[in-house]
Amino acid sequence: MINELYKQRLSAKSVIRELSEYATARGAEIGYENVFDYSLGNPSVPCVDGYTKAVIHLHETLSPMELHGYSPSLGNTKVRGIVADSLKRRFGIPYETKHIFMTSGAAGAIAHAVRLVTKPGDDVLTFAPFFPEYLPYINDSGARLSVVPADTKDFQPNLDVFESMMTPNVQAVLINSPNNPSGVVYSEETLERLASILRKKQTEYGHDIFLISDEPYREIVFDGKEAPYPSRYYDNTISCYSFSKSLSLPGERIGYIAVNPKATDADILAVICGQISRGIGHNCPSSTAQLAVAEVIDEVSDISVYERNRNILYDELVRLGFTVVKPDGTFYILPRALEEDSIAFCNKAKNYDLILVPADNFGCPGYFRMAYCIDTEKVERSLEALRRFVQTEYSTR
Ligand SMILES: Cc1ncc(COP(=O)(O)O)c(C=O)c1O
């Protein structure tokens, strides 16, 4: 018999994917260059040259087994060492090979991390606005995701409400900074206070509480700044990383888990991940992709395009009277819609071939997300449509 749970999901498919499919269909009618598609976080900037060169070189020099064979279940040992060294160099945390587990992107990393530190029936807390795929990532493991409401003033986590929502049944807290969909980077002050609440609650409840830190946008930060690294603030941290965004490689499905060496049972957590893979099928990411990312471990695609797009959009949105927090990074922005019903707002925008995503599923009703990982030329052309949309539909404001 077909599993009803997944069958029912067919009627509640990802809003982002549906809008992206709409944009593609509309593009077939009027030319995709005329559709201002801000739906999907699919990086437009090419991957770094070094990655392409590494793949070619690997194909030219390695044996078929080295290239296409299964990697060890925790990932290629040499690659894990290269990842550990890079993190140690960058963040001053003494990671070793044994703390790294290679995954199929951040999705694979979170799927392992949640099973590593929770059992069915446990609670996991996250903060709105949040990536909607967290719901299936967490709930399908048997744990239950609860969401701390957003503080729309600046989209930093609302730690007072968080503290009041903590119970002994919370075994893990899931954070994402730089954040999809707000683009906000969690400040040092936020991370320090979050860590101090978690430490206090660990003592009070008498058990570990793990921080699962989802970091696919770690390097996409603007104005020459860097995102504070959550693992530096709290020992029981499992960092979930992906090369999808920083190297523009989402289709390669490659990332990793990095266990803080001071976490409880740090020496065996990555090994346990190898056992989790056996049950969930997210096992042994592509050997070629592992070897190739290791060649460009400290490189990042040219993110100046995203910063430029952020500046253009932010300035225009402010000019048009939107309430909007300026993103520090990623390639998302989360303005407040010009009417309470953000779904109605985004539906009207479609008439101007503007594809905007209502943020209701991100835990932020009344707001909408724009993924501006598109060509700057298109962002510039979209401004006229944005102005027309606002002036025609909301001119009495
Ligand atoms: C916040 C966040 N977490 C996780 C993911 C999944 O990333 P990956 O492609 O690495 O699986 C995404 C993808 O957009 C994301 O935005």
The ligand as a Tripos MOL2 file, in Angstrom:
@<TRIPOS>MOLECULE
LIG
   16    16     1     0     0
SMALL
NO_CHARGES

@<TRIPOS>ATOM
      1 C1         19.1610   26.9920    4.7360 C.3       1 LIG1
      2 C2         19.3640   25.8260    3.8550 C.ar      1 LIG1
      3 N1         19.6950   24.6520    4.4010 N.ar      1 LIG1
      4 C3         19.9010   23.5510    3.6510 C.ar      1 LIG1
      5 C4         19.7570   23.6050    2.2760 C.ar      1 LIG1
      6 C5         20.0140   22.3650    1.4670 C.3       1 LIG1
      7 O1         21.1960   22.5320    0.8130 O.3       1 LIG1
      8 P1         21.9280   21.3880   -0.0500 P.3       1 LIG1
      9 O2         21.7560   21.7330   -1.4720 O.co2     1 LIG1
     10 O3         23.3400   21.5150    0.3030 O.co2     1 LIG1
     11 O4         21.3670   20.0820    0.3420 O.co2     1 LIG1
     12 C6         19.4040   24.8010    1.6530 C.ar      1 LIG1
     13 C7         19.1950   24.8690    0.1960 C.2       1 LIG1
     14 O5         18.7310   25.8260   -0.3630 O.2       1 LIG1
     15 C8         19.2020   25.9370    2.4590 C.ar      1 LIG1
     16 O6         18.8700   27.1320    1.9470 O.3       1 LIG1
@<TRIPOS>BOND
     1     1     2 1
     2     2     3 ar
     3     2    15 ar
     4     3     4 ar
     5     4     5 ar
     6     5     6 1
     7     5    12 ar
     8     6     7 1
     9     7     8 1
    10     8     9 2
    11     8    10 1
    12     8    11 1
    13    12    13 1
    14    12    15 ar
    15    13    14 2
    16    15    16 1
@<TRIPOS>SUBSTRUCTURE
     1 LIG1         1 GROUP 0 **** ****
